[in-house]
Amino acid sequence: MKILNDLHKCSRCLVYKDKSLFYRSSDRECGVRSPCRDCRINKTPRPSLMQLFLSKFRKEPSGCWVWLGSLNNRKYGKIKFLGRCISSHRLSWELHNNKIIPHGMCVLHRCDNPPCVNPDHLFLGTNSENSKDMTNKNRQAKGIRNGQSVLTEDAVLEIRRRSNESSRSLGLEFNVSKTTILNIINRKRWRHIP
């Protein structure tokens, strides 16, 4: 069995082949982002963007088409084509609707599954609609999921239980401002906690 370091992926037939089947290049390691000898001799055309896209997802019983290629840090798929990195869900929408996404528009998921590229699960919306969709589906970072949170849910419940005490003394005890204490008591903050 060949070690992965001895193999390169052909940029045309998309098959991993032995390093020796690639032409050497002086400015880069042999075979990196180049077609194999067979593809050069047979003049195999580069795969189209649609061919690349169709080879990189798996259909799930849930109806989602789960992206099998690279993912970004937020778990959305991405694909590199002609030196450009493209979001896979945005690409799916464009390929299947045969339209370019208008400037400033977002592609939203009905299924809330970031790696899904099923065009039936995707729809266009503005940034504002994207934020409202996130809030309606309860996906925003709130409470302890918010990276800037100082308090825990237990601390919030304790503050509300002791709401008859002065907000200044509670603020000093929990290491937050008097205003934060008042907002918690009046349910302007941490509204999701009963």
C-alpha positions as a printed NumPy array, in Angstrom:
array([[  0.   ,   0.   ,   0.   ],
       [  1.352,   3.386,  -0.994],
       [  1.961,   6.005,   1.674],
       [ -0.13 ,   9.147,   1.142],
       [  3.057,  11.254,   0.809],
       [  3.949,   9.235,  -2.316],
       [  0.607,  10.056,  -3.931],
       [ -0.673,  13.202,  -5.605],
       [ -4.186,  14.062,  -6.727],
       [ -4.487,  14.783, -10.418],
       [ -6.149,  18.153, -11.05 ],
       [ -8.102,  16.763, -14.018],
       [ -9.183,  13.174, -13.345],
       [ -9.248,  13.837,  -9.552],
       [ -7.602,  10.463,  -8.824],
       [ -4.703,   9.962,  -6.4  ],
       [ -1.758,   8.542,  -8.334],
       [  1.909,   7.743,  -7.762],
       [  4.25 ,  10.751,  -7.692],
       [  6.212,   9.36 , -10.645],
       [  3.208,   9.861, -12.96 ],
       [  3.485,  13.644, -12.662],
       [  5.866,  15.901, -14.575],
       [  8.468,  17.651, -12.471],
       [  8.29 ,  21.398, -12.141],
       [ 11.133,  23.622, -11.019],
       [  8.971,  26.144,  -9.162],
       [  6.834,  23.705,  -7.114],
       [  6.914,  20.209,  -5.723],
       [  6.235,  17.631,  -8.428],
       [  2.585,  16.981,  -9.135],
       [  1.092,  19.625,  -6.884],
       [ -1.948,  21.135,  -8.609],
       [ -1.014,  19.673, -11.991],
       [ -2.489,  16.965, -14.21 ],
       [ -0.918,  13.505, -14.358],
       [  0.93 ,  12.338, -17.506],
       [ -2.063,  10.314, -18.693],
       [ -4.365,  13.331, -18.568],
       [ -1.797,  15.548, -20.331],
       [ -1.123,  13.019, -23.099],
       [ -4.829,  12.208, -23.608],
       [ -5.704,  15.913, -23.234],
       [ -8.314,  15.112, -20.599],
       [-10.315,  18.295, -20.011],
       [-10.492,  19.841, -16.553],
       [-13.629,  18.864, -14.656],
       [-16.343,  21.492, -14.735],
       [-17.441,  23.225, -11.581],
       [-20.682,  21.217, -11.685],
       [-18.732,  17.912, -11.965],
       [-16.573,  18.891,  -8.99 ],
       [-19.645,  19.903,  -6.991],
       [-21.557,  16.679,  -7.759],
       [-18.61 ,  14.537,  -6.61 ],
       [-18.413,  16.108,  -3.135],
       [-21.669,  15.421,  -1.269],
       [-23.662,  12.493,   0.103],
       [-27.47 ,  12.339,   0.184],
       [-28.823,  11.621,   3.67 ],
       [-32.224,  10.049,   4.566],
       [-33.148,  13.408,   6.158],
       [-33.032,  14.982,   2.688],
       [-29.816,  16.887,   3.372],
       [-26.955,  16.679,   0.904],
       [-23.989,  16.656,   3.295],
       [-20.816,  18.256,   1.943],
       [-17.842,  15.851,   2.013],
       [-15.19 ,  18.367,   0.946],
       [-13.405,  20.933,   3.081],
       [-15.286,  22.794,   5.822],
       [-14.57 ,  26.22 ,   7.272],
       [-14.405,  26.907,  11.029],
       [-18.207,  27.389,  11.172],
       [-18.796,  23.96 ,   9.506],
       [-19.911,  25.404,   6.138],
       [-18.533,  23.625,   3.066],
       [-16.018,  25.241,   0.769],
       [-14.537,  24.346,  -2.593],
       [-11.538,  25.701,  -4.455],
       [-11.961,  26.201,  -8.188],
       [ -9.529,  27.994, -10.487],
       [ -7.695,  29.396,  -7.464],
       [-10.85 ,  30.81 ,  -5.84 ],
       [-12.426,  29.552,  -2.611],
       [-16.237,  29.335,  -2.866],
       [-18.827,  28.507,  -0.182],
       [-20.457,  25.225,  -1.211],
       [-24.006,  26.19 ,  -0.167],
       [-23.793,  29.451,  -2.135],
       [-22.388,  27.544,  -5.128],
       [-25.227,  24.994,  -4.891],
       [-27.833,  27.753,  -4.925],
       [-26.234,  29.404,  -7.982],
       [-25.764,  26.146,  -9.931],
       [-29.313,  24.898,  -9.332],
       [-31.106,  28.227,  -9.78 ],
       [-28.933,  29.259, -12.727],
       [-28.629,  32.772, -11.263],
       [-25.889,  34.761,  -9.551],
       [-26.606,  35.665,  -5.926],
       [-27.314,  39.418,  -5.79 ],
       [-24.781,  41.556,  -3.925],
       [-25.461,  41.726,  -0.18 ],
       [-27.731,  38.674,  -0.114],
       [-27.154,  35.6  ,   2.069],
       [-28.015,  31.963,   1.341],
       [-29.968,  30.622,   4.336],
       [-30.649,  27.003,   5.344],
       [-34.166,  25.76 ,   6.083],
       [-32.658,  22.653,   7.695],
       [-30.115,  24.491,   9.925],
       [-27.397,  22.052,   8.849],
       [-24.347,  24.126,   7.758],
       [-22.733,  21.414,   5.552],
       [-26.037,  20.812,   3.671],
       [-25.967,  21.806,  -0.024],
       [-29.447,  20.571,  -1.056],
       [-30.911,  23.427,  -3.138],
       [-34.403,  22.62 ,  -1.796],
       [-33.107,  23.469,   1.698],
       [-31.57 ,  26.798,   0.631],
       [-33.173,  30.208,   0.14 ],
       [-32.005,  33.804,  -0.284],
       [-32.361,  36.45 ,   2.393],
       [-30.827,  39.699,   3.568],
       [-28.399,  39.935,   6.467],
       [-31.275,  41.17 ,   8.643],
       [-33.456,  38.203,   7.631],
       [-30.531,  35.874,   8.381],
       [-30.27 ,  37.318,  11.908],
       [-34.042,  37.035,  12.443],
       [-33.962,  33.429,  11.174],
       [-31.169,  32.652,  13.653],
       [-33.136,  34.208,  16.526],
       [-36.412,  32.492,  15.553],
       [-34.659,  29.114,  15.467],
       [-32.956,  29.798,  18.823],
       [-29.409,  29.497,  17.416],
       [-27.876,  32.737,  18.732],
       [-25.206,  32.643,  21.418],
       [-26.933,  33.648,  24.627],
       [-26.243,  33.053,  28.28 ],
       [-23.169,  30.963,  28.976],
       [-22.798,  30.174,  25.235],
       [-21.899,  33.85 ,  24.758],
       [-18.119,  34.107,  24.967],
       [-18.276,  37.382,  26.923],
       [-20.6  ,  36.082,  29.614],
       [-19.348,  36.584,  33.184],
       [-22.33 ,  34.968,  34.918],
       [-23.688,  31.436,  34.909],
       [-27.358,  30.46 ,  34.791],
       [-27.227,  29.538,  38.496],
       [-25.832,  33.005,  39.325],
       [-28.67 ,  34.655,  37.35 ],
       [-31.269,  32.61 ,  39.254],
       [-29.587,  33.581,  42.543],
       [-29.625,  37.282,  41.576],
       [-33.335,  37.091,  40.748],
       [-34.046,  35.228,  43.975],
       [-32.276,  37.973,  45.936],
       [-33.827,  40.868,  43.967],
       [-34.899,  42.626,  47.194],
       [-31.213,  43.294,  48.06 ],
       [-29.405,  46.361,  46.731],
       [-28.225,  46.083,  43.115],
       [-24.903,  47.679,  44.101],
       [-24.094,  44.988,  46.689],
       [-25.173,  42.192,  44.303],
       [-23.014,  43.723,  41.566],
       [-19.969,  43.731,  43.849],
       [-20.623,  40.153,  44.92 ],
       [-21.06 ,  38.818,  41.361],
       [-18.389,  41.089,  39.829],
       [-20.751,  42.877,  37.409],
       [-22.192,  46.388,  37.24 ],
       [-25.276,  47.631,  39.062],
       [-26.918,  48.147,  35.639],
       [-26.332,  44.498,  34.707],
       [-27.998,  43.408,  37.976],
       [-31.013,  45.637,  37.287],
       [-31.274,  44.346,  33.688],
       [-31.242,  40.75 ,  34.956],
       [-33.892,  41.441,  37.61 ],
       [-36.1  ,  43.306,  35.079],
       [-35.564,  40.518,  32.525],
       [-33.916,  42.781,  29.948],
       [-30.92 ,  40.421,  30.006],
       [-30.905,  36.625,  30.358],
       [-34.555,  36.572,  29.228],
       [-34.277,  32.91 ,  28.296],
       [-33.828,  31.987,  31.99 ],
       [-37.226,  31.769,  33.801]])
